[in-house]
Amino acid sequence: MSDVIVVGAGPTGLMLAAELGQRGVDVVVVDRDEAPTPFVRALGIHVRTIEIMEQRGLLDRFLARGTKYPLNGFFAGISKPAPSYLDTEHGYVLGIPQPEIDRILADHAAEVGADIRRGKRVDTIEQHDDGVTAELSDGTTLHARYLVGCDGGRSTVRKLIGVAFPGEPSTADTLIGEVDVTMPADEMAATVAEVRVTQKRFGIGPAGNGSYRVVVPAADVADGRTPPPTLDDVKRQLVAVAGTDFGVHSPRWLSRFGDATRLAEYYRRGRVFLAGDAAHIHPPMGGQGLNLGVQDAFNLGWKLAAAIGGWAPEGLLDSYESERRPVAADVLDNTRAQAELISTTPKAQAVRRLFAELMDFDDVNRYLVEKITAISVRYDFGNGDDLVGRRLRNITLSRGTLYSLMHDGRGLLLDQSGALSVDRWGDRVDHVVDTSADVGFPAVLLRPDGHVAWAGDTQAELDIHLARWFGDPRV
Ligand SMILES: Cc1cc2nc3c(=O)[nH]c(=O)nc-3n(C[C@H](O)[C@H](O)[C@H](O)COP(=O)(O)OP(=O)(O)OC[C@H]3O[C@@H](n4cnc5c(N)ncnc54)[C@H](O)[C@@H]3O)c2cc1C
């Protein structure tokens, strides 16, 4: 019997497996595919995900394989310079194709002990009082105390536990792929620029690996029986939209995606949880889906580990849904808004022009960038300063930086007074006595995901919040 079965070795499942594995949790990841997909869906990671990687000491691996781009054009593709100030050290997008992201996360998960098994599909699951049993396509059975469905938008786990997935079906599909082209680069760039004045769902340009990434509206909306697109489908749509097929040939891969927008009604049913695309789907505008899934995993990992370690306080596991579901609902809404803004109807184009004017106000621009990059997320922890519930950026301390002290994924008390103690929770929480010009409180208590659990100065208050997030003190 394992502690946790993670279904799906996409970015969400791999991040979760790593968060569990590094805390000594016995975790098995199963994925139906024999090998990771070569399809490049996400093209990069946003600020909060970059910070998360830094919090776990992984950022160097991502920086070594990525390219930094300005934070421009991430709301409905409206091009504006990045806001004058963002509350982060990482005010950029890190361009890195999803297969690379997945590979880094898979390597890390394996290094911290996750057992990743490919070519095994989960077909049925059954919950018992003390665990979950999953039957796999190879006829074997796995048992664990918990199971997490990170198995993508068509999640089998979600269906098996009977969680509804309400929302809107796809109304507009898009073809996507990597191809070679014969059209000269300058002619292509000029044609793309002209077509994109009105058609924002179209583009073709270098993919960074010698081939070209093509994106073009599909002629129809797929149902379960629609076959994958062919090169001829792509050519036909390019001609329809741009008047030329750019001489596309030799596809490396072709796929399609829709704009369905759905949110799981529940994120938890007993011992089974949902995370990532299994819990929420939306059009890829703003480049948020992978980031959202990784951040789900970052929220759930330490809580599940706490439950398995026997110290999870009452309600901790349920806080996964109450914290993360509203965040996803907000992302779904911003993609709905962006979908309107890229519509080619005259009314939508007029709203887009107005919106673009509003984004010239630095505060408006910053508000939207903070939303897309997820650095404005604030969990509702009840009363407290505005800081409480937010993530703390990598602040500078007199002896180093905050995130460098969080690689182990434990709680942390930053104590500028030196008068406080976490001794009774010392097996779960680090005590850092240091000062920072960036924090206006004598002390802040951080959860393992870097969100501020408490800010104040008295031991009595601190103890209440330590118990709330880290359970009973040691006897
Ligand atoms: C065109 C496009 C562009 C995108 N661009 C971006 C972007 O720039 N930035 C961004 O953040 N996001 C982007 N996204 C979204 C992003 O790709 C997804 O949100 C992300 O892959 C979700 O990760 P996941 O791990 O939750 O699910 P997935 O990546 O879908 O992984 C699910 C895994 O579960 C496995 N699985 C499924 N069923 C079973 C089963 N029954 N048993 C075992 N295994 C199973 C699958 O094989 C798969 O490996 C884009 C998406 C698309 C379509």
The ligand as an ORCA input file, in Angstrom:
! r2SCAN-3c Opt
* xyz 0 1
  C      -2.575     25.111    -27.506
  C      -2.379     25.200    -26.030
  C      -1.494     26.134    -25.534
  C      -1.302     26.231    -24.165
  N      -0.441     27.177    -23.699
  C      -0.275     27.315    -22.380
  C       0.658     28.272    -21.871
  O       1.349     28.981    -22.619
  N       0.808     28.358    -20.525
  C       0.088     27.565    -19.670
  O       0.240     27.721    -18.454
  N      -0.772     26.640    -20.123
  C      -0.966     26.491    -21.455
  N      -1.811     25.531    -21.920
  C      -2.506     24.652    -20.958
  C      -1.613     23.506    -20.484
  O      -1.071     22.802    -21.573
  C      -2.438     22.579    -19.593
  O      -3.163     23.376    -18.672
  C      -1.554     21.600    -18.821
  O      -0.938     20.659    -19.672
  C      -2.384     20.855    -17.775
  O      -1.536     19.982    -17.089
  P      -2.122     18.721    -16.330
  O      -0.940     18.019    -15.773
  O      -3.196     19.162    -15.416
  O      -2.826     17.840    -17.467
  P      -2.170     17.180    -18.756
  O      -0.965     17.916    -19.192
  O      -3.284     17.024    -19.723
  O      -1.696     15.745    -18.264
  C      -2.625     14.729    -17.962
  C      -1.925     13.387    -18.021
  O      -2.821     12.390    -17.558
  C      -2.670     11.230    -18.346
  N      -3.929     10.462    -18.247
  C      -5.146     10.807    -18.710
  N      -6.053      9.877    -18.378
  C      -5.403      8.920    -17.680
  C      -5.798      7.707    -17.050
  N      -7.079      7.282    -17.069
  N      -4.864      6.975    -16.427
  C      -3.571      7.372    -16.388
  N      -3.131      8.523    -16.971
  C      -4.041      9.286    -17.592
  C      -2.371     11.764    -19.738
  O      -1.676     10.799    -20.517
  C      -1.499     12.974    -19.423
  O      -0.127     12.684    -19.433
  C      -2.019     25.395    -23.287
  C      -2.906     24.436    -23.784
  C      -3.080     24.341    -25.146
  C      -4.040     23.316    -25.688
*
